[in-house]
């Protein structure tokens, strides 16, 4: 299944600020003031970290609901770094989980975190195909919701249970 397009365009404000049009309200992505940006939104790597954290929290919540686990709170903290020598990126994910969970259930949730769809994409990489478009994509207010991610989370939960 192909997702709905996310449309990104420079705003003309500052050197880096762009507006992202996706599901829900549009938002800015920018660079810090020290880099010549306006600091008006998250950086592109903040967005990657946020995507990993959001997917992890959503997937853990879905899995806990499906299994009837007493998970009452989840917090995912994600940091990003690039090795100066190898150029390899590392996203470090810290999970805080709360609820009436035994050690086996907590371990199961930790294992489930590694199965979140965005994490799987980042860990194996993805193909990026670029082409010139004959015209701009229209920005569609209140565009239809993308169904790619929810289905991938359900699949990850089903694969976890074999």
C-alpha positions as YAML, in Angstrom:
chain: A
units: angstrom
residues:
- id: 1
  name: UNK
  ca: [0.00, 0.00, 0.00]
- id: 2
  name: UNK
  ca: [1.30, 3.46, -0.90]
- id: 3
  name: UNK
  ca: [0.83, 6.26, 1.63]
- id: 4
  name: UNK
  ca: [-0.70, 9.63, 0.90]
- id: 5
  name: UNK
  ca: [1.97, 12.14, -0.22]
- id: 6
  name: UNK
  ca: [3.59, 14.35, 2.37]
- id: 7
  name: UNK
  ca: [4.28, 17.68, 0.68]
- id: 8
  name: UNK
  ca: [7.26, 19.78, 1.77]
- id: 9
  name: UNK
  ca: [8.01, 23.25, 0.41]
- id: 10
  name: UNK
  ca: [10.36, 26.09, 1.43]
- id: 11
  name: UNK
  ca: [8.51, 29.00, 3.03]
- id: 12
  name: UNK
  ca: [10.94, 31.69, 1.87]
- id: 13
  name: UNK
  ca: [11.59, 32.55, 5.53]
- id: 14
  name: UNK
  ca: [15.14, 31.98, 6.71]
- id: 15
  name: UNK
  ca: [17.63, 29.71, 4.99]
- id: 16
  name: UNK
  ca: [16.10, 26.35, 5.90]
- id: 17
  name: UNK
  ca: [12.48, 26.67, 7.02]
- id: 18
  name: UNK
  ca: [10.04, 24.42, 5.16]
- id: 19
  name: UNK
  ca: [6.33, 23.76, 5.66]
- id: 20
  name: UNK
  ca: [5.24, 20.14, 5.88]
- id: 21
  name: UNK
  ca: [1.71, 19.29, 4.78]
- id: 22
  name: UNK
  ca: [0.68, 15.88, 6.04]
- id: 23
  name: UNK
  ca: [-2.27, 14.45, 7.94]
- id: 24
  name: UNK
  ca: [-3.53, 17.04, 10.42]
- id: 25
  name: UNK
  ca: [-2.22, 20.58, 10.64]
- id: 26
  name: UNK
  ca: [0.83, 21.63, 8.67]
- id: 27
  name: UNK
  ca: [4.02, 22.38, 10.57]
- id: 28
  name: UNK
  ca: [7.50, 23.81, 10.08]
- id: 29
  name: UNK
  ca: [10.78, 21.93, 9.93]
- id: 30
  name: UNK
  ca: [13.87, 24.03, 10.43]
- id: 31
  name: UNK
  ca: [17.44, 24.13, 11.69]
- id: 32
  name: UNK
  ca: [18.73, 25.69, 14.92]
- id: 33
  name: UNK
  ca: [19.68, 29.38, 15.10]
- id: 34
  name: UNK
  ca: [23.35, 28.40, 15.42]
- id: 35
  name: UNK
  ca: [23.14, 26.71, 12.00]
- id: 36
  name: UNK
  ca: [21.45, 29.68, 10.32]
- id: 37
  name: UNK
  ca: [17.88, 28.49, 10.79]
- id: 38
  name: UNK
  ca: [14.98, 30.15, 12.57]
- id: 39
  name: UNK
  ca: [14.52, 27.29, 15.09]
- id: 40
  name: UNK
  ca: [10.81, 27.34, 14.17]
- id: 41
  name: UNK
  ca: [10.34, 23.57, 14.22]
- id: 42
  name: UNK
  ca: [12.03, 20.22, 14.65]
- id: 43
  name: UNK
  ca: [15.06, 19.34, 12.52]
- id: 44
  name: UNK
  ca: [14.85, 16.51, 9.98]
- id: 45
  name: UNK
  ca: [16.70, 14.19, 12.40]
- id: 46
  name: UNK
  ca: [14.30, 15.22, 15.18]
- id: 47
  name: UNK
  ca: [11.50, 14.03, 12.90]
- id: 48
  name: UNK
  ca: [13.22, 10.67, 12.31]
- id: 49
  name: UNK
  ca: [13.68, 10.27, 16.06]
- id: 50
  name: UNK
  ca: [10.05, 11.30, 16.64]
- id: 51
  name: UNK
  ca: [8.85, 8.80, 14.03]
- id: 52
  name: UNK
  ca: [10.75, 6.00, 15.76]
- id: 53
  name: UNK
  ca: [9.50, 7.03, 19.21]
- id: 54
  name: UNK
  ca: [5.91, 7.49, 18.08]
- id: 55
  name: UNK
  ca: [5.82, 4.17, 16.25]
- id: 56
  name: UNK
  ca: [7.33, 2.40, 19.26]
- id: 57
  name: UNK
  ca: [4.82, 3.88, 21.72]
- id: 58
  name: UNK
  ca: [1.88, 3.16, 19.39]
- id: 59
  name: UNK
  ca: [3.01, -0.40, 18.70]
- id: 60
  name: UNK
  ca: [3.55, -1.19, 22.39]
- id: 61
  name: UNK
  ca: [0.12, 0.22, 23.23]
- id: 62
  name: UNK
  ca: [-1.55, -1.80, 20.47]
- id: 63
  name: UNK
  ca: [0.24, -4.99, 21.52]
- id: 64
  name: UNK
  ca: [-0.66, -4.48, 25.20]
- id: 65
  name: UNK
  ca: [-4.33, -3.91, 24.34]
- id: 66
  name: UNK
  ca: [-4.44, -6.99, 22.10]
- id: 67
  name: UNK
  ca: [-2.86, -9.14, 24.84]
- id: 68
  name: UNK
  ca: [-4.75, -7.62, 27.75]
- id: 69
  name: UNK
  ca: [-1.54, -6.44, 29.41]
- id: 70
  name: UNK
  ca: [-1.91, -3.90, 32.23]
- id: 71
  name: UNK
  ca: [0.30, -1.29, 30.55]
- id: 72
  name: UNK
  ca: [-0.72, 2.11, 31.93]
- id: 73
  name: UNK
  ca: [2.02, 4.41, 30.59]
- id: 74
  name: UNK
  ca: [4.75, 4.41, 27.99]
- id: 75
  name: UNK
  ca: [7.43, 6.99, 27.33]
- id: 76
  name: UNK
  ca: [9.99, 6.61, 24.57]
- id: 77
  name: UNK
  ca: [13.10, 8.79, 24.52]
- id: 78
  name: UNK
  ca: [15.16, 8.70, 21.30]
- id: 79
  name: UNK
  ca: [18.58, 10.17, 20.68]
- id: 80
  name: UNK
  ca: [20.48, 10.20, 17.40]
- id: 81
  name: UNK
  ca: [24.18, 10.29, 16.67]
- id: 82
  name: UNK
  ca: [26.41, 9.68, 13.69]
- id: 83
  name: UNK
  ca: [29.78, 8.00, 14.10]
- id: 84
  name: UNK
  ca: [32.43, 10.43, 12.83]
- id: 85
  name: UNK
  ca: [34.62, 7.62, 11.48]
- id: 86
  name: UNK
  ca: [32.14, 5.19, 9.92]
- id: 87
  name: UNK
  ca: [29.33, 7.63, 9.15]
- id: 88
  name: UNK
  ca: [26.88, 5.05, 10.56]
- id: 89
  name: UNK
  ca: [23.82, 6.48, 12.31]
- id: 90
  name: UNK
  ca: [22.63, 5.17, 15.66]
- id: 91
  name: UNK
  ca: [19.24, 5.85, 17.19]
- id: 92
  name: UNK
  ca: [19.20, 5.00, 20.88]
- id: 93
  name: UNK
  ca: [15.74, 4.30, 22.27]
- id: 94
  name: UNK
  ca: [14.99, 4.30, 26.01]
- id: 95
  name: UNK
  ca: [11.62, 2.87, 27.11]
- id: 96
  name: UNK
  ca: [9.79, 3.69, 30.29]
- id: 97
  name: UNK
  ca: [6.86, 1.37, 30.83]
- id: 98
  name: UNK
  ca: [4.47, 1.41, 33.74]
- id: 99
  name: UNK
  ca: [1.75, -0.95, 34.83]
- id: 100
  name: UNK
  ca: [1.13, -4.20, 36.64]
- id: 101
  name: UNK
  ca: [3.54, -6.16, 34.47]
- id: 102
  name: UNK
  ca: [5.67, -9.15, 35.44]
- id: 103
  name: UNK
  ca: [9.23, -9.54, 34.18]
- id: 104
  name: UNK
  ca: [8.18, -11.76, 31.26]
- id: 105
  name: UNK
  ca: [5.58, -9.24, 30.09]
- id: 106
  name: UNK
  ca: [8.07, -6.36, 30.35]
- id: 107
  name: UNK
  ca: [10.61, -8.43, 28.37]
- id: 108
  name: UNK
  ca: [7.92, -9.16, 25.77]
- id: 109
  name: UNK
  ca: [7.23, -5.44, 25.38]
- id: 110
  name: UNK
  ca: [10.95, -4.77, 25.02]
- id: 111
  name: UNK
  ca: [11.08, -7.37, 22.25]
- id: 112
  name: UNK
  ca: [7.97, -5.85, 20.66]
- id: 113
  name: UNK
  ca: [9.68, -2.44, 20.54]
- id: 114
  name: UNK
  ca: [12.23, -3.90, 18.12]
- id: 115
  name: UNK
  ca: [9.37, -4.94, 15.84]
- id: 116
  name: UNK
  ca: [7.78, -1.52, 15.37]
- id: 117
  name: UNK
  ca: [7.48, -0.78, 11.63]
- id: 118
  name: UNK
  ca: [9.52, 2.43, 11.62]
- id: 119
  name: UNK
  ca: [12.28, 0.78, 13.63]
- id: 120
  name: UNK
  ca: [12.38, -2.10, 11.18]
- id: 121
  name: UNK
  ca: [12.62, 0.35, 8.28]
- id: 122
  name: UNK
  ca: [15.47, 2.26, 9.91]
- id: 123
  name: UNK
  ca: [17.36, -0.90, 10.87]
- id: 124
  name: UNK
  ca: [17.31, -2.47, 7.39]
- id: 125
  name: UNK
  ca: [17.30, 0.72, 5.35]
- id: 126
  name: UNK
  ca: [15.00, 1.59, 2.51]
- id: 127
  name: UNK
  ca: [15.21, 2.27, -1.18]
- id: 128
  name: UNK
  ca: [14.73, 5.90, -2.16]
- id: 129
  name: UNK
  ca: [13.60, 6.48, -5.73]
- id: 130
  name: UNK
  ca: [13.75, 10.07, -6.97]
- id: 131
  name: UNK
  ca: [12.27, 11.45, -10.18]
- id: 132
  name: UNK
  ca: [11.25, 14.81, -11.63]
- id: 133
  name: UNK
  ca: [7.53, 15.52, -11.40]
- id: 134
  name: UNK
  ca: [5.70, 17.18, -14.30]
- id: 135
  name: UNK
  ca: [3.73, 19.44, -11.91]
- id: 136
  name: UNK
  ca: [3.36, 20.25, -8.23]
- id: 137
  name: UNK
  ca: [1.22, 18.08, -5.97]
- id: 138
  name: UNK
  ca: [-1.85, 19.85, -4.65]
- id: 139
  name: UNK
  ca: [-1.98, 20.40, -0.91]
- id: 140
  name: UNK
  ca: [-5.22, 18.76, 0.19]
- id: 141
  name: UNK
  ca: [-6.67, 20.16, 3.40]
- id: 142
  name: UNK
  ca: [-8.02, 17.42, 5.66]
- id: 143
  name: UNK
  ca: [-6.61, 14.79, 3.35]
- id: 144
  name: UNK
  ca: [-7.64, 11.17, 3.87]
- id: 145
  name: UNK
  ca: [-5.86, 9.38, 6.69]
- id: 146
  name: UNK
  ca: [-2.94, 7.18, 5.73]
- id: 147
  name: UNK
  ca: [-3.55, 3.51, 6.50]
- id: 148
  name: UNK
  ca: [0.00, 2.23, 5.91]
- id: 149
  name: UNK
  ca: [1.30, 2.47, 9.49]
- id: 150
  name: UNK
  ca: [-1.69, 0.99, 11.39]
- id: 151
  name: UNK
  ca: [-1.63, -2.10, 9.18]
- id: 152
  name: UNK
  ca: [2.11, -2.48, 9.67]
- id: 153
  name: UNK
  ca: [1.69, -2.30, 13.47]
- id: 154
  name: UNK
  ca: [-1.00, -4.99, 13.39]
- id: 155
  name: UNK
  ca: [1.28, -7.18, 11.26]
- id: 156
  name: UNK
  ca: [4.15, -6.69, 13.73]
- id: 157
  name: UNK
  ca: [1.90, -7.75, 16.62]
- id: 158
  name: UNK
  ca: [0.75, -10.83, 14.71]
- id: 159
  name: UNK
  ca: [4.34, -11.78, 13.80]
- id: 160
  name: UNK
  ca: [5.35, -11.45, 17.46]
- id: 161
  name: UNK
  ca: [2.85, -14.14, 18.39]
- id: 162
  name: UNK
  ca: [3.91, -16.39, 15.53]
...
